[in-house]
């Protein structure tokens, strides 16, 4: 028994590229070439897809057929003048008018519905006309007119757009009619065999051509169908992706709003709480100073030291509160800078050095200011610039136990004003440097840390530099000291 699957693979290998895969080949009936199985629903879509192409093919084919079928009337006059009137009648009175009527119907929508039956009928009519001439003319006419049927076969399979199965029905019906007429007219055996040899051979080649044309056409349609499926799938995925992106964007927008609201709430909370803390602390410090003044003559050294402790602790709280207030103001974006012309050396650094010099002296540290340029004028916000160097010098003295702190002001090669603060203190570990300007971050955390602080100072310095269009750079060696470089653009 012949394996059907093997036959299918053989036919596919004859008509399709070896690179074709099973997934891109439709399920077709091997004899009728109709879509079957899971692809049977494509038959109607296939007809709809090619209907305009088939209509144009039919119209062109009928125009050509009418022309040649009519022009061959001259051959009737030449070859069989005695039968010319009958043959011309068959051609121009019966067959050609029917072809013209069919050509007219190709312009109507109803043609698409009955196209196969109409084409089948007209082709049988054209072939029957030739067979009728052969029957009337006898063996003498047969040898000259039977090639006309060969042209009909070629047209039927290759140019009309007739489905392969209908073309097969049509052509073999004409073969049957021809054989009956040939036997009826007692066609000589030699002529019968010779005519049928060319007749059947041409028909078989035409069938192969028609089969391959339709096979390719249906495979082409199936590829278009698969591409449309993939296109629809991609479009569907794009729609889903866009919806997900929209949803995620909305979620991120809401999260951003919540974060902004939380940040504003935090800043507002810090501002309010800082105010509530600062006010009573100021009162306590002030009262401590008054009590210290009142009891200065009647208290012993230990009691006076207690007043100093209260004073230092109170000032520390006040400074912390001020830092928190400044940070919350910067983060909330409510601080308004006021740029004025200031002399960085005389208006800022000299006063900051003077304020911190006593603290440095108490620790046995040398604090010096060196100016390498006389041009120290700068357009900047006076308060924030002052706070930059208050924080830097306060840290430099606090984290230096011996040695010196040097402040240097100069102009770099680009003419920019630069201030360098160099100390011989404890230095900063290289691993911590990337986190140096993060708020509330310190190299030593927890209760075991050696130095006081809240990790706000340098975060504010960085923000203040940004406000004044300045950059800050740090160079540090652990246990050897640090250099902070502020460059005003």
C-alpha positions, 0 to 999 in steps of 0.5 A: 500500500502506498504511504500517503505521507510519503507522497505528500512529502514527494509532492512538496519537494517537487514544488517547494524549496528544500528550505521550507519547513512543515510549519509553513506548508498548508494541509492540502488535498493532494488531488484537488488542492483544496485546504483540508484538516485544520486549514479547511477554514482557509478555502473561503478566505483563499477564494476571497483573497484572489477573487480580483486576480482571478477576475482580471485573469479571466477577462484577459484570457477571454479577450485573447480567446475571442480574438484567436477563435474569431481570427481562425475563421480565415483558416476555415476559408483557406483549409475547408472553403466548402465548410467555411460557412458552417464553421464560421457560424459555429465560431461567430454565431454560437461560441464567440457571442457566449464568450462575449456575454461571459466577459460581460458577466465578469464585471458583475459581483455574481460572477465571483459566486459562480465563477468555476461553473461559468468557466467550466461551461464556457471552456467545454463550449469552446472545446465542443465547438472545435470537436464539432468542426472535427466531427463535421469535417471528418478525418481530413479536418481532424489532423489540422483542427485537433491542435486547437484543443491543445491550446484550450488545455494550456489556457485552461490550466495556466491562464484562466485561474480555474481551480485545478480540480475544475480544470481537470474535469473540463479537459478530460470531459473534452478528451472523452468527447474527442475520443467518442467523435474519433471512433464515431468517424472511423478515424484511421488507426495510425492517425488516432494513435498519433493524435492521442499521443500528442493530445494526451502528452500535452494534456499531462504537461498542462496538468503538471503546470496547472498543479504547480501554479495552484500549489504555489499560489495556495502556499503563497496565500498560506504564508500571507495568512501566517504573516497576518497571524504573526502581525496580529499577534505582535500588534496584540502583544504591543497593545498589551505591552502599551497597556502594561507600560501605561499602568506601570507609568501610572503606578510610578507616577502615583509612587512619585507623588507619594514620595514627593508628598512624603518628602514634603511632609518630612520637611514640614515635620522637621521644620515644625519639630525643629522650631518646637525644640529650638525655642525651649533650648534657647530658653534653657541656654539663656537661663543657664547663662543668667544663672552662671552670671548670678552665681559666678561669685558663690559657686565652686569650680565643679558647679561652674563646669556644670554651667559650661556643660549645659551651655555646650550641650544646648549649643550643640542641640541648637546647631543640630536643629539649625542643620536640620532646618537648613536641610529640610528647606533645601530638600523642600526647594523653598530656599531662595538664593540671593546672589550678591558680590562678596569678597571670599577672603575678607567677607567670609573666610577671615570671619570663619577662621576667626570664629574657629581659631579659639577651638583650634588653639584649645586642641593645640592645632595650627589654623592658617589662611593663605591667599595666593591671589588678590582677586577673591571677588565672587557673585554668590549667595553669602549665607550658603557660601559662609555655611560651606566653610563653617562646616568644612573648617568645623569638621577639619578641626574636630577630626584633627587631633594634632598638626595643622589645618590650612585654608588656601585661596587661589585661581586655577589655570582656568581663572576659577576661584578655588578654596582648598581646606587641608588638615592632618586629621584622621582621614577618610577610608576610600570605601566610604568616600562615595557615601560622604555627601549622603545625609545622615551618613557617617563613616562610624555609626552607632554608640561606639563612634568616637566623634559627635555628629549627625551626618548632615553637615557635608550633605548640606555643603554639597547642596550649597555648592550646587546652589552656588554653581560650585563643585566639591572634590575630596582627597583623603588618606586614612590616618593622614588627613584630608583635602576638600577643594571647592571650585566656583565656576 
